[in-house]
Amino acid sequence: MPETADHRIPQANLQQSYTERVQPAGDTTPRISLIIPAYNEAQLLPRLLDSVDAARAAYGGAVEVIVADNASTDATPEIARQRGCRVVAIAKRAIAAARNGGAAAARGEIVAFTDADGQIHPRTFHVLDAAVASGRIVAGATGGRFERWSPGLVATFVLFAPLALATGFDVGVVYTRRADFEAIGGYDESLLYAEDVAFLLALRRHGKSTGRRLARPWGARTIVSTRKFDRWGDWHFFTRMPAVGWRLLRDRSSAADFAREYWYRPDR
């Protein structure tokens, strides 16, 4: 989503190493825990982990990577272990449950979450560190850009950009302090979708009580997978979603069926 002056972290802060200000020499406790919820992601997980390796090398600080395996039936957990990730098995098939399960195993001061089908920016950990170390930020997301473009994807981007600008809610790597994550109770596991929006909304309310805000760090946009567009069509937010919205307004009980079809399909 687009960058805005209201949600940026000053570039100068990125030059301040947390190791000089926060973490004692010789302390191997991870500063950041990156949590990756994954269901049958054997095909795309290696691509993400390649980008994570590049970001860890650029950062230089201690980062642990946790794959929250959400009942995969393919080689996802084996690939994650081979790549040096910690693997946590989560039986409940819900993205919120996978994220919470990964966070429960995290040891870092900062917990960050990213989807298994994307690719993170090399400066991701730098900007998350700087955002949290500023003391002014409760949480946020790095933003993202599609891995490919088409007229339909451009139109979708334009459709959602004003929402990101107005609210500070965005895609990409979502981050917060582990203490703040625990203070709001993590992700709402009763939600099969939009749990990420509810999570940031809860953190925004929590941050107001301590004078902190949501922020989009500057210069580390995630490359966002377009596989839902590959399946449903590049224009599906315009051709299919209005009918889905109307159906949900008339019959709220159909929300679970829609979520399972769109986000939890078993044929992956």
C-alpha positions in Angstrom: 0.0 0.0 0.0 1.2 3.6 -0.5 3.6 5.3 1.9 2.5 8.4 3.8 4.3 11.0 5.8 2.0 10.3 8.8 3.0 6.7 9.1 6.7 6.8 8.3 9.6 6.3 10.6 12.4 8.8 10.1 15.2 7.4 7.9 17.8 8.6 10.4 16.5 6.1 13.0 17.4 3.2 10.8 21.1 3.9 11.3 20.9 3.3 15.1 21.7 -0.3 15.9 19.6 -1.8 18.7 22.7 -3.7 19.9 24.2 -0.5 21.0 21.2 0.6 22.9 19.2 -2.4 24.1 20.9 -5.7 24.0 23.9 -6.5 26.2 27.0 -7.9 24.5 26.9 -11.7 24.3 23.2 -11.9 24.8 21.8 -14.5 22.3 18.2 -13.9 23.1 16.5 -13.0 19.8 15.5 -9.4 19.5 12.9 -10.3 16.8 10.8 -13.4 16.4 9.4 -13.8 12.9 6.3 -16.0 12.8 5.1 -17.6 9.6 1.7 -19.4 9.6 1.8 -22.1 7.0 -0.6 -24.7 5.6 0.8 -26.8 2.7 3.3 -24.2 1.7 6.1 -26.5 0.5 6.1 -24.8 -2.9 6.5 -21.2 -1.8 8.0 -21.4 1.7 11.6 -21.8 0.3 11.2 -18.5 -1.6 10.1 -16.7 1.5 12.9 -18.2 3.6 15.5 -17.1 1.0 14.2 -13.5 1.5 14.3 -13.9 5.3 17.9 -15.2 5.1 18.9 -12.0 3.1 17.1 -9.8 5.6 18.8 -11.5 8.6 22.2 -11.2 7.0 21.6 -7.5 6.3 20.4 -6.9 9.9 23.1 -8.7 11.8 21.1 -8.9 15.0 19.4 -12.0 16.5 16.3 -13.1 14.7 14.5 -16.4 15.3 12.1 -17.8 12.6 9.1 -19.8 13.7 7.0 -21.7 11.2 3.5 -22.3 12.7 2.5 -25.4 10.8 -1.3 -25.4 10.6 -1.9 -29.1 10.0 0.0 -29.3 6.7 -0.2 -32.6 4.7 2.8 -31.8 2.5 6.5 -31.3 3.3 6.1 -27.8 4.9 7.4 -28.7 8.4 10.3 -30.8 7.0 11.4 -27.9 4.7 11.1 -25.4 7.6 13.3 -27.6 9.9 15.9 -28.2 7.1 16.1 -24.4 6.7 16.8 -23.9 10.5 13.4 -22.7 11.5 11.6 -23.6 14.7 8.4 -25.5 13.9 5.3 -25.3 16.0 2.4 -27.7 15.2 -1.0 -26.0 15.4 -3.9 -28.3 14.9 -6.8 -25.8 14.8 -7.3 -24.7 11.2 -7.4 -20.9 11.6 -4.9 -18.3 10.6 -5.4 -16.5 13.9 -4.7 -19.8 15.8 -1.5 -20.4 13.8 -0.2 -16.9 14.5 -1.1 -17.1 18.2 0.6 -20.6 18.5 3.8 -19.2 16.9 3.8 -16.2 19.1 3.4 -18.4 22.2 6.7 -20.1 21.3 8.5 -16.8 20.5 11.3 -15.5 22.6 12.0 -12.2 21.0 11.0 -8.8 22.4 9.4 -8.0 19.0 7.0 -10.4 17.4 6.5 -10.1 13.6 4.1 -12.0 11.3 4.3 -12.6 7.6 2.5 -14.8 5.1 4.3 -17.9 3.7 3.7 -17.0 0.1 5.3 -13.6 0.1 8.9 -12.2 0.1 10.2 -9.8 2.7 12.4 -6.8 2.0 16.1 -7.0 2.9 15.7 -4.0 5.3 12.7 -5.5 7.1 14.3 -6.2 10.4 16.2 -2.8 10.4 13.0 -0.9 10.1 11.0 -2.9 12.6 13.7 -2.5 15.2 13.9 1.2 14.6 10.1 1.6 14.8 9.8 -0.2 18.2 13.0 1.4 19.6 11.6 4.8 19.0 9.2 4.3 21.9 6.4 6.1 19.8 5.1 3.1 18.0 2.8 0.3 19.3 2.5 -1.7 16.1 2.2 -1.5 12.3 2.9 -3.2 9.0 5.5 -2.7 6.4 3.1 -2.4 3.5 3.5 -4.4 0.3 3.5 -4.5 -3.5 2.1 -7.1 -5.8 4.5 -9.6 -7.3 3.1 -8.8 -10.7 0.8 -6.1 -12.1 -2.2 -5.9 -14.4 -5.0 -3.4 -15.0 -7.1 -5.4 -12.5 -4.4 -5.4 -9.9 -3.8 -1.7 -10.3 -7.5 -1.1 -9.8 -7.5 -3.2 -6.7 -4.5 -1.3 -5.3 -6.3 2.0 -5.9 -9.4 0.7 -4.3 -7.7 -0.2 -1.0 -5.0 2.5 -0.9 -7.3 5.1 0.7 -8.3 2.7 3.5 -4.6 2.1 4.3 -4.0 5.9 4.2 -6.9 6.6 6.5 -6.4 3.9 9.1 -2.8 2.9 9.1 -3.8 -0.7 8.6 -1.7 -2.3 5.9 -0.3 -5.5 4.5 3.2 -6.9 4.7 5.1 -7.8 7.8 3.0 -7.0 10.9 4.9 -6.2 14.1 4.5 -5.3 17.7 6.3 -5.9 21.1 5.6 -9.3 22.5 4.4 -7.5 25.7 1.8 -5.5 23.7 0.7 -8.7 21.8 0.1 -10.4 25.2 -1.7 -7.3 26.6 -4.4 -7.5 23.9 -4.6 -11.3 24.0 -3.2 -11.8 20.5 -5.3 -12.6 17.4 -9.0 -13.3 17.8 -9.3 -17.0 17.0 -13.1 -16.8 16.6 -12.5 -14.9 13.3 -11.8 -17.0 10.2 -11.0 -13.8 8.2 -10.2 -10.1 8.9 -8.4 -11.2 12.1 -5.4 -9.1 11.0 -7.6 -5.9 10.9 -9.1 -6.7 14.3 -5.6 -7.3 15.7 -4.3 -3.9 14.5 -7.5 -2.2 15.7 -7.0 -3.7 19.2 -3.3 -2.6 19.2 -4.3 0.9 18.1 -6.7 1.2 21.0 -4.1 -0.2 23.4 -1.4 2.2 22.1 -3.5 5.2 22.7 -3.5 4.5 26.4 0.3 4.8 26.4 0.7 7.6 23.8 1.8 5.3 21.0 0.4 4.9 17.5 0.4 2.5 14.5 3.1 3.2 12.0 4.1 2.0 8.5 7.9 1.8 8.5 9.5 3.4 5.5 11.4 1.5 2.9 10.7 -2.2 3.5 7.6 -3.2 1.5 6.9 -6.9 1.2 6.3 -8.5 -2.2 2.8 -9.8 -1.9 1.7 -13.0 -3.6 -1.0 -12.8 -6.2 -2.1 -16.4 -6.1 -5.7 -15.5 -5.0 -5.9 -13.3 -8.1 -4.4 -16.2 -10.2 -7.2 -18.4 -9.0 -10.2 -16.0 -8.9 -9.1 -13.5 -11.6 -7.4 -10.1 -11.5 -10.7 -8.3 -11.4 -12.5 -10.5 -8.8 -12.7 -7.8 -6.2 -15.0 -6.0 -8.7 -16.7 -8.9 -10.4 -17.2 -11.4 -7.5 -16.9 -9.6 -4.2 -19.9 -7.3 -4.5 -22.1 -10.4 -4.8 -20.3 -12.0 -1.9 -20.9 -8.9 0.2 -24.5 -8.9 -0.6 -24.8 -12.6 0.3 -23.1 -12.0 3.6 -25.5 -9.1 4.4 -28.5 -11.3 3.8 -27.1 -14.4 5.4 -24.3 -13.9 8.0 -24.1 -17.7 8.5 -22.6 -18.0 5.1 -19.5 -16.1 6.2 -17.8 -19.3 7.4 -18.4 -21.1 4.1 -17.0 -18.1 2.1 -13.9 -17.9 4.4 -13.2 -21.6 3.9 -13.6 -21.4 0.2 -11.4 -18.3 -0.2 -8.8 -18.6 2.5 -8.8 -22.2 3.7 -9.3 -24.3 0.5 -7.9 -27.8 1.0 -6.5 -28.3 -2.5 -3.1 -26.7 -2.0 
